[in-house]
Every structure is written in structure tokens, then in C-alpha cells.
């Protein structure tokens, strides 16, 4: 098997002392970031990204992805012990995780959460190992029209499948695309939307925007809600861990089903949240004893955690294979790739084999080490939550500012970060989704380039997007997804007319 | 539960402004932005040339989309019949300002004194003044934090931050 050889090479790339050390550092920082209220995966990765600017790309992504795994693990600690979801996709974990902690079964719940996270990730990483090279190989034949249609599909699925008000999704996405267009136009060399302001010639860097949108705004929101943290103690010991692990085979169907849901939804953008809820609801619906959910059922922890972690991990698949991020954090990692001088896309698998397989190998190792680390250090990290927020908030602000400045060494970016912080705060309070904005900022110029290159190639003929079966079906699928709410409404009506009895029931 | 009810007094719970009003103001601002960007894109050429779109083509139509969506937002907000929810209460607004104003001050100080001095002042000041933590703990924590940041970024990772007169005095 070619994949095994390449993976083996990946482990060889990974197993150097400094990379292993930075992996550990990344995991610890990640758990820390995941545990702190007001910080999570995307913020943590965005803030700590500047640390990696002077590293080589492989070391950099190993450390950053470990921050991400750590944050995913850490989120479960706050959900279960403190009933505060660290991330939106940890919300479903609190439903049964917190009641378990209240009943003094915190250690059991935590073990279940970490183990199922690990399982979810493992399934997703296996998927990446075997599927990503295939997809990349396939995508090597893509020209600009194919790439444009895939980008279009990404954007359309946000609008069509998003749960927020449609016009707010459209605004958020259009704003992101417009901000991405500021500065030099790469095709014609013309300056756009700069209004003669020299600071804007560089364009709006998306990392600066992300740090403001997620980091600063989250501090404002956390302060507003004034969280008072009082958690339940967790007495982790090997006996509990062993007991939970021994019971795992009984839940094999829940675990596998949740992992499959997670992998599927993770590849589509913004899927991790939906995955955790869907998986929880399915576990509840398929169970004989529905009433006991929400009162401390261990399946209620297994299901959402497996799905969320599988989704969070498989979100990296389209990022590696196609250069299209499946989640906010993946978008930031993608931004990192560009900073390190790599060009995201299917060519990565050809030109930077060591980088890609080192990354995939680090997913395996990072999750194993992360599981052991998090099981053994829960009390330490739970204690972190007792540090007063008044000490942590200003430190996060400083870290954000360092991150924003380091991207392009520009003081202007610190101000821009502050502006984005306020925008993020207001948008979150008014229900504007931030994920489409982030995605549009990252993909904006690449989407436009792909479109215009296709147009130059085809002499301005739009039919190029239906010129062969591949590009045609992706474009059509994109349009179907864009109008999905209307289509599903229409189908519902038709079915309702056809069988009125069922429509009433 | 682990989350306290934040606003204990009636005064704190009074809304500063309703969510609908903020929604309308934000939509108006977005509309203004859309008009501005759309106009600028029109100026540099937003039509379809023989080899595809001109530089302003995409931004122009994106502005149009954003503008239309904002108008839709304004109309739905104006027509909404259900009772308005508060956007922020007084208590909440006060706490947000407690962190926003120091952050703003930090940015101004960074411009003139460099990031590390500003960082020391922000952390120490915030802990002592907002967090009501003992002065010596605040100053010590802040000093350690800033020192670690300086060692990490400036020395270990060679990521250069804006520096002011103090660092210059030490030869950095």
C-alpha cells in the first residue's frame, strides 16, 4: 500500500526531538486555550500563529494542528465540569456530561469524552490518509473552471444550508469577499477600494480580521456575560479509565454511527456543530429509554464528542486535498500555509510530500499523546479555570495584538484588529454568522482569480462552467444547494399535495 | 448552575438600546459601505470586457448584493411585530466598556510606548483596577507575563514587535 509507505515516511519526518517537543508544547497550549472561557480552537490557532512564522512549514503545522487537537480535548473539560461549552460543538456534550458530573461521575464522563474524541479523530484521520491523496490526485486535473465551481459550491452550501437568517449569511459572505478584494487586483494590477489610503494597498489581511473577529470580540462577550466559574471536582484514576474503556465495545454502534456522521458533515463547511447535535439526537431517538437522556447517560457524551471530533478533523481533508477549508480553524491553518510560502491545493501532495505526510502522521501521534496528556492532567487544567478572568482577559488582548502585528509588521493592523473586534461583537449579538465571512476572506481572491482565468481561457463565455460533465455537475450542485431552502419547500408542497394524509400528520 | 444572573439590580437590567434599533443601524451602515464600495468599483470599470470581467466587476455586484440584503434587513426589522429584546443592558454595557476602554488605551499606548510597556500597563492596570486584585500581585504577574512574552517573541522566535523609548534605552 502506497499510503502506508508515505505515512511511514511522514512519521520519520515527525520523529525529530524538536518537532516532538513542539508537538507537546502545542498540545498543552491547545488544552489551555480550549479550557479558557472565551477562547477556542480558531482563536487559539489564530493568536498562536505568529509563533510559527520563523519555523519551517512542517514544524509549524505540526505545532498548530496540535494546538487544535488540544483545544478540541480541552473544550470537553469545561463542558462537563463547569457546564460551559468551550465551543459551539461542545454544547451537546453538556446535556449529559454535566449531569454526570453533578452525580459525582465526572471522571467517568471525562474519560468517555476524551476517548470518544480520540475515536472520532482516529476514524477521520484514517479517512484523510486514504481518501485525501485520491482526491488530490483527481483534483490535479482541475483547471480554473473546476476550481471556481468547487469554490462556488463551498459558498452556496453556506447560504443554502446555514441556519441563520439568509440575508445575514449573504451580507457576511459579501462583506468577506469585498474585504478580500481590497488592494491590488492580481489580474489587472489596478488598485481597488483603497480610496488612496496607503495602508489599504496591502489589502485586509485575513489573519488580522480573524484575530479581531474571534479573539477580541470573544473577550467582550465573555466580559458581558460575567461568568462565575464553579466546577465539580474530577477524581481521575486508572480504575475509572479502565472501566470506561472496558465498556466501549458495548457502544460500538453509537461510536461508529457518530464518527460517520462527523466525517460526512465535517467535510462540508461549518459541519462540526451540526454533527454534534445530529449525532446526539440520533443516539437519543434510537434508544429504548429516551427519558434518561439529559440525566447523565454516557451515550449522551459518546455521541456528540465522537461526531464533533470526527468533524473537526475531517474538516482538514478538503483543506489538504483541495485548498478549501472545512471549518474556521482549517481556514486559519490555510492562511498559515500561505504565510509559510506554500500554495494550498492538490499540488501539495506532489510538491511537498514531506509536509503533507508529516502533517497526517502528526494527526495520529498528536491524538494519541493528547489523549494520554489530557487524561493525566485534568485537575491541573481544571485549576486554570480558577485563575481570575481579570488576569486572563488582558493577557489575551496582548496576545491578540502581538498576533495581529506580527502578520505584516504593521501598527495599522492592531487598529484593524480592534475594529474587527467590535464588528465581531455586534455581528455575534445580532446573529450574523462569522464563518462565511472568514471563509470568504480566505478564498475571496482565489475564487475571483479562478473565475477570471476561466473567463480569459474561454473568451468570456459563461458556458465554460458547464463545458464538461465534472465541472457541470459541480456547478449545478452548487446552484441546487444555493436554492435548497426553496427547493425543499417546493418538494414538501408537492409531496403534501400527492399524499394529503401524510401532509396533515 | 455555574452561571450567575449578571444583573442583580433593576438599574443594571435596564436596556441601553434595543436589538432592533441596533439591527437597523448596522444595516444602514452596511448599506452605506455597499454604496461607497460599489461607487468606487463602478469608477474603475465594472463592465464585462471581451476577455471577461473588469477589475471592478466582482466588487460592484458584491456591493449590490450586500446593499440589497441590507435593505431587506432594514425592511424586516421595521416590519417585525414581536416585542423588541434589549441589545445590551446597562450592566452588560458597563462591563463591556470595562474591557473595551482599556483595550483602546492599550492600542494608543502601543503606538507611542511600544507593545511591551503597553502590555505591562494593561495587564497590571486591569488586574488591579477592574479585577480588584492586590497591587503587588498585579504588578508582579504583569511583569512576569510581559517578560515571558518578550523572551518568547523578541528573543526565542525572532518575531519583532513595535518598541518604544524604554526598549531603546536597553539597546533593543
Interface residues (C-beta under 8 A of the other chain):
Chain A: X50 X51 X53 X54 X82 X83 X84 X167 X168 X170 X171 X174 X175 X177 X178 X181 X185 X187 X188 X190 X192 X193 X195 X216 X219 X220 X223 X224 X225 X226 X227 X228 X229 X230 X231 X388 X389 X390 X391 X393 X394 X395 X397 X398 X399 X401 X402 X405 X406 X409 X411 X414 X415 X418 X421 X422 X425 X426 X429 X430 X448 X451 X452 X454 X455 X456 X459 X460
Chain B: X1 X2 X3 X4 X6 X19 X22 X23 X26 X30 X33 X37 X40 X41 X44 X48 X49 X50 X51 X52 X53 X54 X55 X56 X58 X59 X62 X63 X65 X66 X69 X70 X72 X73 X76 X87 X88 X92 X95 X96 X98 X99 X100 X102 X103 X104 X106 X107 X110 X111 X115 X119 X122 X123 X125 X126 X127 X130 X131 X132 X133 X141 X145 X146 X149 X152 X153 X157 X158 X159 X160 X161 X162
